[in-house]
Amino acid sequence: MEQIFIRELGTIADQDRGLDLFDSIWPIPGGGREIPQNLMQAFVHNGAYFTGAFRGDEILGATFGFIGTTGGVHLHSHMSAVLPKSRDLGVGALMKHHQYAWALERDIPFITWTFDPLVKKNASFNISKLGVEITDYYPDFYGSMPDLVNAGDASDRLMAQWHVTAETSAPKVGLTIPPIDAITIAIPEDIVHLRVGSNDEAMSERLRVRTQFLEAFSNGYKVVGFSPDDGYILTKELA
């Protein structure tokens, strides 16, 4: 089997391949692009991050990010997707670590991205594997989203911050077992499946998790890990 590699999508033809992949993951009823091609060309021409994961000439995944300044200069990773048939090949991790190396080479101190707090696999990967810091909970961050995956749901998002350092030691990853002084926030096993079965039940879970996160953060708690059984693990920040 050919090795998977990551490369930048610099030409318009390559960008189209990445954009096509995004649109296959988040299809819009009636067609249309998540990001218009001319806008992506402007981003890439001005130094944005847009890469594809390939095996031979076959594209398996894509990641797009741009430079932000909120909280300091950083790389904001806006979209990242892997084709369903390739999700057990470690493509997501390869793309994230390429992004990390890209930022390190350019002396960019941290990377941010948002993710749906109800998607269990993403929460576990971000916190338990990459060791990101969770800085904020944003209710309905993107407003109404038209794609078939997110339509009809509130776009609540957690903000992840991944510190970029040249240190060679293993990254600090989150806890997987709640300590005695922790609180936990449970999430559904599969929010996509739940939403298909009952949108009302999915929204009820969304609002419960939102309320618990906002209350926990307002009371000085911080996410320190993720447990497959208990969900998010939070402890009080030390004064």
C-alpha positions, 0 to 999 in steps of 0.5 A: 500500500502506498504511503500517505503524504501531505502537500500544499494545494497551491494551484487552482486545480489542486484547490478545487480537489480540496474544495470538492472534498469539503463539499462532499463532507458538508453538502449544501442542498441544491449545490454550491461551495462551502468556500468559493473558489476565487476566495480560496485562491485569494487566501492561498495566494496570501499565505493561508494554509491549505493542504491535502492528504494523498495516497498516490494521486488520490486525495483522502483529506484536506485542511484549510487555515488562515492567520488570525490575530485575536489573542495574538498572531496564530494559525486558525484551522477553519476546516479539516475533513477526511473521506469516510473510507479513510478515517481509520488510516490516521489521516487526521493525525497526519494532517494535524502534525503537518499543520503543527510543523508548518506553524513551527517553521513560521514561528507561529506560537499557537494554532486554534480551531473550533469543534462541536462539543457533542462529537465524541471522537473529535473531543477525545482526539483533540484533548486526549491525543493532541493535548489541546487547551479548551479556552472558550465555549461559544453558543451558536458560534456560526449561526444557522448553517445550511449544509446537510450535516449541521442544518437544524442544529445550533452551531455551538463550538468549543475553541481549542488552542494548541501551543506550538513549541520546538521542545521534543518532549511528548505533548501534555495530554488530557486526563482520561480518568476524573480525579476526585475533585473533578466534575464531568460533562457527559455527551451523547455516544453519537450525536449525528445518529441521535439527530437523525432519530430525534432532532428534539432530543438532540437539541435537548442534549445540546442545551444541557451541555451548553448550560453545564459548560457555561456554568462550569466556566463561570465558576472557574472550572477548566477542561483537563481531560476527556473520558470515554465513559464520563465525557469532559473532565473539568477541575477548578483553576488554581488562583 
